[in-house]
Every structure is written in structure tokens, then in C-alpha cells.
């Protein structure tokens, strides 16, 4: 039997930075939902139901980039594939992800040694591929293990870990990779570090450079993954089908790594 490893975080009403990423969840217990239950079954008598109980339900308000989710090229830019097609193409939304891209061999690149706030380069990617003796194949799903994974659930999470720069991102995309993921808050270096470098230099090319690489070659990107440190470097399959949000820039994703015994 294969072994399944959950590499997603839960959507939960917990203190999360920044605040607008925090889901709002209203939980209704079995003894609190009689008004709705009676709308479906007029005349019901609660005392005649099993244990006098109705159903449980939740009402959730959250953005598509909360919790473990997959970003679509539309999130990065209105067009994509300028490196592949003259003039580019309209950027794909999350409901347009090819499903066959979401169930593919996985490869983990361990970049936990890079300092918080640093920007990984193509050299870093190639060095890790050499270390694990792996040659990327088209449509492999590449997962980036950063130091942020260990900080999830703390205030430090959103400013911990390295990011993937434009050069590193294109290094993967030019090898045929189209779905990637990170256990960090985002694919790029944490916002506070990038904001500081931008304030010091005024260099706009530093802003969201890994994401914006999607203008050149469209790709899908998972953020806020979990448990990557317990995965092998390769030899597993990733299943990561996003929720089909019509025209959306992202979709919540239950990402799972599948290891064969």
C-alpha cells in the first residue's frame, strides 16, 4: 500500500500575519442549526430526532491565497509565455490548470541552509540537483523546502525562509517544470526583506521577481506547504488539485505526497 503524507496546512481561524490572510470561520454545532434544518424539513420536531440534534456546519470567509493554495499565472500578470510565443498569451486562471500537471512525480530541493530573506539563484538550484543526483524531467513538480516550514504557526513565519528569484524560477521553467511549491509564505523572498532592499535601491526588478517570471513562461505555484522536511528528495508522487474558482488567481489545494512502499 502507498503511504500518503499530507503536505498541506489547515485552513483555521488562528492569528496569522498579515491579518487579511486570516480566515474567518463560524462554527455551528448540531444543537445550533435547527433554524436551517427546519427550512428544509418544515414541521420537524427536534425532540423526535436522534438525540435531539440537527447537523453541524461552518461558514467560512477567506481569500483564495489563504492556507495551502495554488497560484495561477493570472495572479502574476495578465499575460504569459512571452518567452515561448511572440506577443505572449492571455494568462491562465486557476480553473484552467491542466489536471495532468497536478499528479506528477515530485522532487524536493532542500534550501534550508540559505539565510532568511535570501534569494535563491539558478546556481543554488543546480547545486541541489547535483547533490541529490537528479535530472529534472518535464512536468516534474518541484517542492522547495525552506527554513520557513519549521516556523509555521508562529509570528515569525511570514518573514522566515529564502525565496526563489527570477533566475532560479526560470531555471526550473526552462527545464519543463510547470508546477512548483514552497513551504514558505510565498514563492519570493519574504516581503519585509524585499521591501527593505527596494527602499535602499529603488530597484523595481527586485519586487516579486520570482512570481513575475510567470510572464515569460506560465506556471502554477503552491505556497504554504507543510511537512516537506520528511519527504525524500525524489521517488514520490504529488497530488495537488486546486479548487476550481472560476476566473480565479488561486485555489485552495489539498496537496499530498504519495510514497510507494
C-alpha positions as CSV (number, residue, x, y, z in Angstrom):
1,X,0.0,0.0,0.0
2,X,1.3,3.5,-0.7
3,X,2.0,5.9,2.1
4,X,0.2,9.3,2.0
5,X,1.9,12.4,3.5
6,X,-0.2,15.5,4.0
7,X,1.9,18.4,2.8
8,X,-0.9,21.0,3.3
9,X,-1.7,23.2,6.3
10,X,-5.2,23.5,7.7
11,X,-7.5,26.5,7.0
12,X,-8.1,27.7,10.5
13,X,-9.2,30.8,12.4
14,X,-5.9,31.5,14.1
15,X,-3.6,34.5,14.4
16,X,-1.9,34.8,11.0
17,X,0.2,37.6,9.6
18,X,-0.6,39.6,7.6
19,X,-4.1,39.9,9.1
20,X,-6.0,40.0,5.8
21,X,-4.8,36.4,5.2
22,X,-6.6,35.2,8.3
23,X,-9.7,33.1,7.6
24,X,-12.9,33.8,9.5
25,X,-14.8,30.6,10.4
26,X,-18.1,30.5,12.2
27,X,-18.7,27.0,13.6
28,X,-22.3,25.9,14.2
29,X,-22.8,22.8,16.3
30,X,-25.6,20.2,16.0
31,X,-27.8,21.9,18.5
32,X,-27.4,25.3,16.9
33,X,-28.6,24.7,13.4
34,X,-32.3,24.0,13.9
35,X,-33.5,27.1,12.0
36,X,-31.8,26.0,8.8
37,X,-32.8,22.4,9.3
38,X,-36.4,23.4,9.7
39,X,-36.2,25.3,6.4
40,X,-35.6,22.0,4.6
41,X,-38.0,20.0,6.7
42,X,-41.0,22.1,7.8
43,X,-42.8,20.6,10.7
44,X,-39.8,18.7,12.1
45,X,-39.9,18.2,15.9
46,X,-36.4,18.4,17.3
47,X,-37.2,16.2,20.3
48,X,-38.1,13.3,17.9
49,X,-34.8,13.4,16.2
50,X,-31.9,11.1,17.3
51,X,-30.5,12.7,20.5
52,X,-32.5,15.8,19.6
53,X,-29.8,17.0,17.2
54,X,-29.6,18.5,13.7
55,X,-26.4,19.0,11.7
56,X,-23.1,20.8,12.1
57,X,-21.9,23.4,9.6
58,X,-19.4,26.1,9.1
59,X,-19.4,29.5,7.4
60,X,-16.1,30.5,6.0
61,X,-14.8,33.8,4.7
62,X,-11.3,33.8,3.3
63,X,-9.2,34.9,0.3
64,X,-8.0,32.4,-2.3
65,X,-4.5,32.9,-1.1
66,X,-5.2,31.7,2.5
67,X,-3.8,28.4,3.7
68,X,-2.2,26.0,1.3
69,X,-3.2,27.1,-2.2
70,X,-2.0,27.2,-5.8
71,X,-1.4,30.4,-7.7
72,X,-2.3,30.6,-11.3
73,X,-0.4,32.7,-13.9
74,X,-3.2,35.2,-13.8
75,X,-2.1,36.1,-10.3
76,X,1.4,37.2,-11.6
77,X,0.4,39.1,-14.8
78,X,-2.4,39.4,-17.3
79,X,-0.3,37.7,-20.0
80,X,2.2,34.8,-20.0
81,X,4.5,32.8,-22.3
82,X,6.2,35.8,-23.8
83,X,9.4,33.7,-23.9
84,X,7.6,31.0,-25.9
85,X,5.1,32.9,-28.1
86,X,5.6,36.2,-29.8
87,X,3.4,38.7,-28.0
88,X,2.6,36.2,-25.3
89,X,-0.8,34.7,-24.5
90,X,-3.6,35.5,-22.0
91,X,-2.6,34.3,-18.6
92,X,-4.4,31.2,-17.4
93,X,-6.7,31.3,-14.4
94,X,-6.8,28.6,-11.7
95,X,-9.8,26.8,-13.3
96,X,-7.7,26.3,-16.4
97,X,-4.9,24.3,-14.9
98,X,-4.3,21.1,-16.8
99,X,-5.2,18.4,-14.4
100,X,-2.5,16.1,-15.7
101,X,0.0,18.7,-14.3
102,X,-1.4,18.2,-10.8
103,X,-0.5,14.5,-10.4
104,X,3.2,14.1,-11.3
105,X,6.5,12.9,-9.9
106,X,7.7,15.1,-7.1
107,X,11.2,16.5,-6.5
108,X,12.2,18.2,-3.3
109,X,15.0,20.8,-3.2
110,X,16.3,21.4,0.3
111,X,17.3,25.1,0.6
112,X,17.0,25.3,4.4
113,X,20.7,26.3,4.5
114,X,20.0,29.6,2.8
115,X,19.6,32.6,5.2
116,X,16.2,34.1,5.9
117,X,15.3,36.7,3.3
118,X,17.9,35.5,0.7
119,X,17.0,35.0,-2.9
120,X,17.9,31.6,-4.4
121,X,19.6,31.6,-7.7
122,X,19.9,29.2,-10.6
123,X,23.3,28.1,-9.2
124,X,21.5,27.1,-5.9
125,X,19.0,25.0,-7.9
126,X,21.7,23.3,-9.9
127,X,23.8,22.7,-6.9
128,X,20.9,21.0,-5.1
129,X,20.0,18.9,-8.1
130,X,23.7,17.8,-8.3
131,X,23.7,17.0,-4.6
132,X,20.7,14.7,-4.9
133,X,21.9,13.3,-8.3
134,X,18.6,14.1,-10.0
135,X,17.9,15.3,-13.6
136,X,14.6,17.2,-13.8
137,X,12.1,15.9,-16.3
138,X,9.4,18.0,-18.0
139,X,6.3,18.4,-15.7
140,X,8.0,17.2,-12.5
141,X,6.5,19.0,-9.6
142,X,9.3,20.8,-7.7
143,X,8.9,21.5,-4.0
144,X,11.2,24.0,-2.2
145,X,11.9,23.1,1.4
146,X,12.9,26.3,3.3
147,X,13.5,27.1,7.0
148,X,10.0,28.7,7.0
149,X,8.4,25.3,7.3
150,X,9.6,24.9,10.9
151,X,8.2,28.4,11.8
152,X,4.7,27.8,10.6
153,X,2.1,28.8,13.3
154,X,4.4,31.5,14.8
155,X,4.5,35.2,14.2
156,X,7.9,34.7,12.5
157,X,6.5,32.6,9.7
158,X,5.9,35.2,7.1
159,X,9.4,36.6,7.4
160,X,11.3,33.3,7.6
161,X,13.0,31.3,4.8
162,X,14.5,32.1,1.5
163,X,12.7,32.9,-1.7
164,X,13.0,31.9,-5.3
165,X,14.3,34.6,-7.6
166,X,13.6,35.2,-11.3
167,X,16.7,33.4,-12.3
168,X,16.0,30.3,-10.2
169,X,12.4,30.2,-11.3
170,X,13.2,30.4,-15.0
171,X,15.9,27.7,-14.5
172,X,13.1,25.4,-13.4
173,X,10.6,26.5,-16.1
174,X,13.1,26.2,-18.9
175,X,13.6,22.5,-17.9
176,X,9.8,22.0,-18.5
177,X,8.6,22.3,-14.9
178,X,5.1,23.9,-14.7
179,X,4.0,23.3,-11.1
180,X,6.1,24.2,-8.1
181,X,5.6,24.7,-4.4
182,X,7.2,26.1,-1.3
183,X,6.6,25.7,2.5
184,X,7.3,29.4,2.8
185,X,4.6,32.2,3.0
186,X,5.3,33.0,-0.7
187,X,7.5,31.9,-3.6
188,X,9.5,35.1,-3.5
189,X,11.7,36.2,-0.6
190,X,9.7,37.3,2.5
191,X,8.1,40.7,2.0
192,X,9.9,42.6,4.8
193,X,13.3,41.8,3.3
194,X,12.4,42.7,-0.2
195,X,10.8,45.9,0.9
196,X,14.0,46.9,2.7
197,X,16.1,46.1,-0.3
198,X,13.7,48.1,-2.5
199,X,13.8,51.1,-0.1
200,X,17.6,51.1,-0.2
201,X,18.0,50.7,-4.0
202,X,14.7,51.8,-5.7
203,X,15.2,48.8,-8.0
204,X,11.8,47.7,-9.2
205,X,13.2,44.5,-10.6
206,X,13.5,43.2,-7.1
207,X,9.8,43.3,-6.5
208,X,8.0,39.9,-6.9
209,X,10.7,38.8,-9.3
210,X,10.0,35.0,-8.9
211,X,6.3,35.5,-9.5
212,X,6.8,37.8,-12.4
213,X,8.9,35.2,-14.2
214,X,5.5,33.7,-15.0
215,X,5.1,36.5,-17.6
216,X,7.9,34.8,-19.5
217,X,6.8,31.1,-19.0
218,X,3.4,30.5,-17.4
219,X,3.5,28.2,-14.3
220,X,1.4,27.3,-11.3
221,X,2.8,27.8,-7.8
222,X,1.8,26.3,-4.4
223,X,2.5,28.3,-1.2
224,X,2.3,27.4,2.5
225,X,3.1,23.7,2.1
226,X,4.0,21.6,5.1
227,X,6.0,18.6,6.2
228,X,8.5,18.9,3.3
229,X,11.3,18.1,5.6
230,X,10.1,14.5,6.0
231,X,10.0,13.8,2.3
232,X,12.8,12.1,0.3
233,X,14.5,14.2,-2.4
234,X,12.5,12.2,-5.1
235,X,10.8,9.0,-5.6
236,X,7.3,10.2,-4.7
237,X,4.2,11.5,-6.5
238,X,2.5,14.8,-5.7
239,X,-1.3,15.1,-6.0
240,X,-2.3,18.8,-5.8
241,X,-5.7,19.6,-7.4
242,X,-6.8,23.2,-6.7
243,X,-10.4,24.2,-6.0
244,X,-12.0,25.3,-9.3
245,X,-12.5,29.0,-8.7
246,X,-13.9,30.4,-12.0
247,X,-11.5,33.0,-13.3
248,X,-9.6,32.9,-10.1
249,X,-6.0,33.9,-9.4
250,X,-5.6,31.0,-7.0
251,X,-7.4,28.0,-5.5
252,X,-7.2,26.2,-2.1
253,X,-5.3,22.9,-2.5
254,X,-5.1,19.7,-0.5
255,X,-1.6,18.8,-1.5
256,X,-0.5,15.2,-0.8
257,X,2.8,13.3,-1.3
258,X,2.4,9.7,-2.2
259,X,5.2,7.3,-1.5
260,X,5.2,3.7,-2.7
261,X,6.4,1.1,-0.2
